Amino acid sequence: MPAQPLSTEQLADAARLKQLFRQWQATRKQSGLPSSQEAAAELLGFGQSAVAQYLNGKIPLNVEAGVKFVELLGVELSAFSTDLAKQAGRLAGSVRTAAEPDFLAISKGTRPTAVIAETKPYSPLPPQLQAQVFLGHLDEREAALIHRYRMATTKGKQLVEDMADAVEKEELFVVHHETQSK
């Protein structure tokens, strides 16, 4: 049975996706990284033929493929498909972020200084992160951490990066404290 032709909106989505993909390719080329459809296919987890068909509007994008392109291109889903962004939001609407344990980061060296983070029982995630949780690409804690990092100030992001560097150098250890229920 022949495939249904794509709607005008789906073709427009494919055109926007193709433009973003070309920008991704240019950035990769400038960085000396592989930028072919084959390289993208390997990163996306599906074949080069499927990449070409999505980019050329031969097959319609679905939420799962859209989220994979979001991860590859580093853009929001709505950058190339408002319809898929709405679908992802509806699918992920029931996903809630679990409460995270309090933690205290203690430095063995001089930087970073101790950090105490309080938890919030529920923090709404943007639809793209909710979709990634729903599809199993991220667990709820990872998505919450990504969201918190994106919402942090420049100084806060620098502190997180300093802590990550310190962990790699074994200059930092983390002590978890479970919050007691009242």
N, C-alpha and C positions, 0 to 999 in steps of 0.2 A: 504494500500500500504506500503510495507516495506521501512524503511529508507535507504537512500543511504549510502554506507560505507564511512568512513572518509578517506581523502587522507593521504598520508604518512606525509605531512607537518602538517596537522591537528592533527594527532596522536603524532607527535613530540611536537607540542604546548601543547597538553594535558599532555604529560610526563613532560615537563618543569614546567607546572602549578602545577602538582602533587608534584614535588620536592619542589617548593616554598611553597606550602600549608603545606607540612611536616615540613619545617623550621618554618613557622608561628605557627604550632601546638606546636613544641618544645619550642619556645619562650613563648607562652601562658602558657604552662605547668610549665615552670620555674618561671613564674610570678604568678602562682596559679590561672590563669584565665581559664574559660571553653575553650576547644580546640577541641571539637568533630566536626564532620560534621554538626550535629544538631545546635551547637552554631554558626558555620560559616553561615549556612543557614539562621538563624535568623538575623545575621548581614548583609547578602547579600540581603535579601528580597525575596528569593525563597526557595523552599522545599529542604530537605536533599537529596531526590532522585535526583533532578537536580544537586546538588553539586557533588554527587557521579558520575553521568553520565558525567559531564564535566571533572572531574578529571581522569576518566577511559577511556576517549575517546569514549564514547558511543554516545554522541551528540556533534555536532560542536559548538565551542564558536562563539558568535557574538560580535559585538562592545559593545553593552550595557552590556552584561554579562562580557565581558573582562574588561570594566571600573569598574564594581562593584568589580571584583577580584583585580584590581589595588588599589582601595580604601581600601579593606580588608587587602591586603598583604603589602601595602606600597611600591610598586615597580612600575617601568615604564611598560607600556603595552608591549613594545618591549622586556622586560625581558622574556616573555613567548610566544609572537607571533609578529613577525615582520610584518606579513601580516595584522593582526588586527590593528597594530600601523599605517601602511600605510593607511588602510581604514579610521581609525579615523581622520587622518590628512586630507584626501580628504573630508570627511564629514564636518569637521570643518573649512575647508579652507576659507569659506566665513564669518566666525564669526570674528567680530572685537571688540576690547575692547573700550567701550565708555569712553569719557573723564570724569575724576573724579573731584569733586570740590576740591579747595584748602582747607586745614584745618590748624588750629592752635591748638595745645594741650597745655593747661595751667595747671600747677600743683598748688594745694592748699598747698602742703607740699614742701619738699626739693627735692624730686626726683619723676618723671623725670623732667628735665628742659623743657622749652618751645621748641616745635618742629614745624617748618613750612615746609610743604610739597608742592612742586610745582607739577602741573599735566602735563602730556604729552598727547596730543590728541590721540595718537595711540601707543600701545605697543604690539608687537606680542607675543602671548602666545604659550607655547609649545603645541604640538598636543594633549597630554593627557588632559590638562586643557581645550583646545578648545572643545574636545569631551564631557567633562563633562558639559560645557555650552550648547552645542548642544543638549545633552540628557536631559537637565533640572535639572541636579544634583547640579549645581552651577549657580548663576547669573553672569553676566559679571564682576561686581564689586568684588564679592568674589574671582573669578578666578584671577583677576588682583592683588588683595591683596596677595593671596597665591603666585603668581609668584614673586611679588616684595619681599615678605618675603624670598622666596627661594634664590633669587639673592642677598640678603643683606649680609653684612659682619657680622662676629660674634658679633661685637660691636653693629651694627644696630639691629640684632635679639634680643640682650639683652635689648636694649632700648624699642623695641616693647613689649617684655615680661614684662618689668618693668611698661610700660604704662598700659598694660592689668591688671596687679596686682593692680595698683593704681585705675583703674576704678572700679574694684571689691570692693575695700576698700572705694570707694567714695572720693578719694583724688585727682581725676582728672576729669575735665570736658572738653568737646571738643566744640569749636566754629567753625561752618562752614562758610566759605566765598565763595560765588559764584563768579567765575571768570567772569569779564565783557568782552563781545565781543567787539573787536575793529572794 
